C-alpha cells in the first residue's frame, strides 16, 4: 500500500511540474473570406520548442455552391462551416516579453455544410508581445468529396491574433 501511495505522489508531482511548461493558446484569424477561431494545447519539449494539438471552427462566408438533388440542381449555399483538427509545432526564438516565433499547424479539415473532408497546412511567422501574439502566413487546404466537383484546393494568406493562457 505504501508503494502505491508513493507512486501516486510522484505521479501527481510530475503532473504539477509538467503543467508549468504547457500552454493554451486561443486564436482568431482570417484569410479574407473566412473567419477562424481555434484553441491549441501545446507542451514544451525543450526551451522554446512546443508540440501540441488543437481544434477550431471556421466560417467561410463567400462560397456559393449548389448540389445535385435527385438529378437536378438543388439549393445554393452561400457559406460553409469548416472544422479543423490539427497538430501544432511552434518554436519561440527567445524568452523575452517581445519574442518572434515560427508556427506550423496541419491536420484534417471537415466541411460539415457540404460533406467534404480533406487536409490543411498553415505555416506562419509571428511576434509574441507578452501573452498576445500576431502571426502572418498562408494556408493551403484541399477538400474532397463535393458532389459536383473533384474537390477544392485553395492557398491564401492568413492573419491571426492569439492569446496565451
C-alpha positions as CSV (number, residue, x, y, z in Angstrom):
1,X,0.0,0.0,0.0
2,X,2.9,2.4,0.8
3,X,4.4,1.8,-2.6
4,X,1.1,2.7,-4.3
5,X,0.9,5.9,-2.3
6,X,4.5,6.8,-3.2
7,X,3.8,6.1,-6.9
8,X,0.7,8.4,-6.9
9,X,2.6,11.1,-5.1
10,X,5.4,11.0,-7.7
11,X,2.8,10.9,-10.5
12,X,1.0,13.9,-9.1
13,X,4.2,15.8,-8.6
14,X,5.2,15.2,-12.2
15,X,1.9,16.5,-13.5
16,X,2.3,19.6,-11.3
17,X,5.8,20.2,-12.6
18,X,4.9,19.5,-16.2
19,X,1.9,21.7,-16.1
20,X,4.1,24.8,-15.8
21,X,5.5,24.1,-19.2
22,X,2.2,23.6,-21.0
23,X,0.3,26.4,-22.6
24,X,-3.2,27.0,-24.0
25,X,-3.5,29.3,-27.0
26,X,-6.7,30.8,-28.3
27,X,-6.5,32.3,-31.8
28,X,-8.8,34.2,-34.1
29,X,-7.8,34.6,-37.7
30,X,-8.9,35.4,-41.2
31,X,-7.8,34.8,-44.8
32,X,-10.2,37.3,-46.5
33,X,-13.5,35.4,-47.0
34,X,-13.3,33.4,-43.8
35,X,-13.1,33.8,-40.0
36,X,-11.4,31.1,-37.9
37,X,-11.5,30.6,-34.1
38,X,-9.3,27.8,-32.6
39,X,-7.8,26.5,-29.4
40,X,-4.4,24.8,-29.1
41,X,-2.8,22.9,-26.2
42,X,1.0,22.9,-26.5
43,X,3.5,21.1,-24.4
44,X,7.1,22.4,-24.1
45,X,9.5,19.7,-25.3
46,X,12.6,21.8,-24.6
47,X,13.4,25.5,-24.3
48,X,11.3,27.4,-26.8
49,X,10.0,24.3,-28.7
50,X,6.4,23.3,-28.3
51,X,4.3,20.5,-29.8
52,X,0.6,20.2,-29.4
53,X,-2.8,19.7,-30.8
54,X,-5.9,21.8,-31.4
55,X,-9.3,22.2,-32.9
56,X,-11.4,25.1,-34.2
57,X,-14.3,26.3,-36.2
58,X,-14.1,28.3,-39.5
59,X,-17.0,30.1,-41.2
60,X,-16.4,30.7,-44.9
61,X,-19.0,33.4,-45.9
62,X,-18.2,33.8,-49.6
63,X,-18.5,30.3,-51.0
64,X,-21.7,29.8,-53.2
65,X,-22.2,26.2,-54.3
66,X,-25.1,24.1,-55.5
67,X,-25.5,20.3,-55.3
68,X,-27.4,17.7,-57.3
69,X,-30.6,16.5,-55.7
70,X,-32.5,13.7,-57.5
71,X,-30.7,14.6,-60.8
72,X,-31.4,18.3,-60.7
73,X,-29.5,21.2,-59.1
74,X,-30.6,21.7,-55.6
75,X,-30.4,24.7,-53.3
76,X,-27.4,27.1,-53.3
77,X,-25.4,27.5,-50.1
78,X,-23.6,30.8,-49.7
79,X,-21.5,29.8,-46.8
80,X,-19.9,26.8,-45.2
81,X,-18.7,25.6,-41.7
82,X,-15.3,24.0,-41.6
83,X,-13.8,22.2,-38.6
84,X,-10.0,21.9,-38.4
85,X,-8.4,19.3,-36.1
86,X,-4.6,19.6,-36.2
87,X,-1.2,19.1,-34.8
88,X,0.9,22.2,-33.9
89,X,4.6,22.7,-33.8
90,X,5.8,26.1,-32.5
91,X,9.3,27.5,-31.8
92,X,9.9,30.7,-29.9
93,X,13.1,32.5,-30.8
94,X,13.8,33.8,-27.3
95,X,12.3,34.1,-23.9
96,X,11.7,37.9,-23.7
97,X,8.5,39.9,-23.5
98,X,8.7,40.6,-27.2
99,X,9.6,37.3,-28.9
100,X,9.4,36.2,-32.6
101,X,8.1,32.6,-33.3
102,X,7.7,30.1,-36.1
103,X,4.4,28.1,-36.2
104,X,3.2,25.2,-38.2
105,X,-0.3,23.8,-38.0
106,X,-1.5,20.9,-40.1
107,X,-4.3,18.3,-40.0
108,X,-7.8,17.3,-41.0
109,X,-10.3,19.8,-42.3
110,X,-14.0,18.8,-42.4
111,X,-16.7,20.7,-44.2
112,X,-20.0,19.8,-42.4
113,X,-22.1,22.1,-44.7
114,X,-21.1,20.3,-47.9
115,X,-19.9,17.0,-46.5
116,X,-16.4,17.3,-47.7
117,X,-13.2,16.2,-46.0
118,X,-9.5,17.0,-46.6
119,X,-6.4,18.4,-45.0
120,X,-4.8,21.7,-44.4
121,X,-1.3,23.1,-43.7
122,X,-0.7,26.5,-42.2
123,X,2.9,27.8,-41.7
124,X,3.3,31.2,-40.2
125,X,5.8,33.6,-38.7
126,X,4.7,35.7,-35.7
127,X,5.6,38.0,-32.9
128,X,4.5,37.5,-29.3
129,X,4.2,40.6,-27.1
130,X,3.8,39.4,-23.5
131,X,0.8,37.0,-23.9
132,X,-0.6,38.4,-27.1
133,X,0.6,37.2,-30.5
134,X,0.2,38.2,-34.1
135,X,1.1,35.8,-37.0
136,X,1.2,36.1,-40.7
137,X,1.4,33.1,-43.1
138,X,-0.5,31.2,-45.6
139,X,-2.9,28.3,-45.6
140,X,-3.2,25.5,-48.1
141,X,-6.3,23.3,-47.9
142,X,-7.6,20.5,-50.0
143,X,-11.2,19.3,-49.6
144,X,-12.5,16.3,-51.4
145,X,-16.0,14.8,-51.8
146,X,-18.0,17.6,-53.3
147,X,-20.9,16.1,-55.4
148,X,-20.4,18.5,-58.3
149,X,-16.6,18.6,-58.4
150,X,-13.5,16.6,-57.6
151,X,-12.8,18.9,-54.7
152,X,-11.4,22.2,-53.8
153,X,-7.8,23.2,-53.4
154,X,-7.0,26.7,-52.0
155,X,-3.9,28.6,-51.0
156,X,-4.2,32.0,-49.5
157,X,-2.7,34.4,-47.0
158,X,-3.5,34.1,-43.3
159,X,-3.5,36.7,-40.5
160,X,-4.0,35.5,-36.9
161,X,-4.2,37.1,-33.4
162,X,-3.7,34.9,-30.4
163,X,-3.7,35.0,-26.6
164,X,-1.6,32.6,-24.5
165,X,-3.1,31.4,-21.2
